[in-house]
Amino acid sequence: MARLEVPRKLNRSAYLDQEEHRRSARVLLGLLADAMGREDLAGVDVLDVGCGTKFSEAIVNDGLAVGSYHGADVNREVIEHLRTHNADPRFSYHHVGVRNELYNPDAPEMGVDTDLGCGDRTFDLICLFSVFTHLAPTDYAVMLRLLRRYVRPDGMLFFTVFLDELTEGGHSFPDIIDRRMGGPESGLSIAERQSARTVVPFHDADPSRPLTYAIYAREYAMALIDGTGWEVVEVRDPIREAQHQVVCRPA
């Protein structure tokens, strides 16, 4: 199978170094397999919303296992490149032209019937990395309802989100701010520093760049899941490569 080559300008990863880019993709794919209790994604049908390019690159170029992979993204150039240059028959792609203040401010709003380009297909795994991290509360709930119809009865949803809390590992967005403010040097425990913080249900941390950092209180983020057809299995702490990870199954 031919390699999948992607121009650097289409790489939306936080890692500009190509080896780090590839390494992070392998780590994230490993997280997905681990959440499913598997060693890899062999035989797993995956829907990746906000797909970007790096999972496609890693799976194709590193010979990683997957049953099938359908990627959807608001970036038309990314989708057109992948459609044109990825000949692997396991893969399909769809451009989703919906509104987002960060990526696509002039497009129509997303709805529960937004077309993800996969017809009536359902999937074992639906994943979204760095998508809910840029969603306002209304779109957060809409996205969950939209995705529900695409999951198999025993399938799983995995997404990352910015939760407004300090963590032992030190990889959350508030951890970064806490370090800049000298919090770890205060002598107070994480629990003490967290209790001293003012946490609101939702805030846009940088209004000058809308929804670059969509920050949620844990309680509010979990409440938004209620009534969308999902139930939370677990919430994992951030790691270097991913913010808080929420694992759900169909309710």
Buried (B, 14 or more C-beta within 10 A) or exposed (E): EEEBEBEEEBBBBEBEEEEEBBBBBBBBBBBBBEBBEBEBBEEBBBBBBBBBBBBBBBBBBEEBBBBBBBBBBBBEEBBEBBBEBBEBEBBBBBBBEBBBBBBBEEEEEBEBEBBBBBEEBBBBBBBBBBBBBBBBBEBBBBBBBBBBEBBBEEBBBBBBBBBBBBBEEBBBBBBEEBEEEEBBEEEEEBEEBBEEEEBEBBBBBEEEEBBBBBBBBBEBBBBBBEEBBBEBEEBBBBBEBBBBBBBBBBE
